[in-house]
Amino acid sequence: MKKLSSTLPNMVIVLTLTTVLAGFLLGLVNSVTEAPRQKVANDKRISSLQSVVAEFNNEPLAEAVKIEIAEGDSVVVYPTRIDGALTGAAIESVTHEGFSGDITLMVGFDLNGALIGYEVTKHAETPGLGSKMNEWFRGEGARNVIGLTPGTEGLKVTKDKGQVDAITAATISSRAFLDAINRAANAWNIYLTNNN
């Protein structure tokens, strides 16, 4: 087989063919794996949802509603029902205030707006500090947010004259966590107002 000479047109042709082939293969792999990736994401969402709300017998993912809480800023509400009657909701909330980036939570509320559960589903906080948030805010005393009602003022750390103890040496992560909770509570209030 004769070797191609190293001329500019030959290099451009080879580079173009290689790029087109690589792009085609990446697109093919993406389309083949899209359905399994979506199933894994939905399974994870259902698992998180089940851990933050009381019983339900509807399909919250099918009833999901995107609620805009500010210009270009929205969260997803998954209403939970028993025999058609609304019992609460799981709300997927994201805050951009984390120390190391976005923090995503699944937060459960009852009809009175009280927090009945939460699950940190994604974060990049510092290991051993901010990463403790999934356990820390279930702790004893002023650390525990379960049962609290954020209301219009929202939950704040005690350093900000609030009622929740921050994670030791991780106040920024704690504020971000509570921001995600407050955003979820705000969306829940909007949902209730629009659906009653």
C-alpha positions, 0 to 999 in steps of 0.5 A, a space after each residue: 500500500 502506497 503511503 500518502 505524501 505529507 501535503 497540506 491537502 492530504 493532512 486536511 482530508 485525513 483530519 476531516 475524515 477522522 473528525 467525521 468518523 469520531 463524531 458519527 461514533 460519538 453520536 451513535 454511542 449517545 443515541 444507543 445509551 440514551 434510554 438506559 441513562 434516562 432509566 437510571 436517572 428516573 430510578 434514582 429520582 424515584 428512590 430519592 422521592 420515596 425517601 423524602 415523602 410519606 406514602 403515595 399511590 400516584 405516579 409523581 414523575 408523570 405529574 411533575 410540574 416545573 415552577 418558576 420561582 424567579 426569572 429564568 430560575 425554576 424547580 420541579 414539583 412532584 405532587 404526591 397523592 393517595 387515591 387522588 387526594 393531594 398529600 404533599 410533594 417532593 421537590 427537586 431543588 438546585 442552589 448555585 451557592 455551594 462552596 464548590 458548585 451546585 447542590 441538588 436536593 430532593 425535598 419533601 413537604 406535607 400540606 402544611 409546608 412542613 419539611 418531612 424529608 430531604 436527600 442530597 442528590 448531587 454536590 461537590 462540597 469538601 469531603 468531611 466538611 460540606 459533604 456532611 450535609 445529608 446527615 448533619 441536618 437530621 441531627 439533634 436539636 438546632 441541627 435538625 430541619 425535619 419538621 420545620 416550616 420554612 415559611 416566607 422568611 425561610 430557614 437560616 443558619 444561626 450565624 445569620 440570626 436563624 434557627 439552624 446550626 451550621 455544619 462546623 467549618 462549613 457555613 457556606 455549604 450550610 447556607 447553600 443547603 438551606 437556600 435549596 430548602 427555601 427555594 423548594 418551599 417557595 415552589 411548594 407555596 406557589 404550587 399550592 396557591 395555583 392548584 387550590 
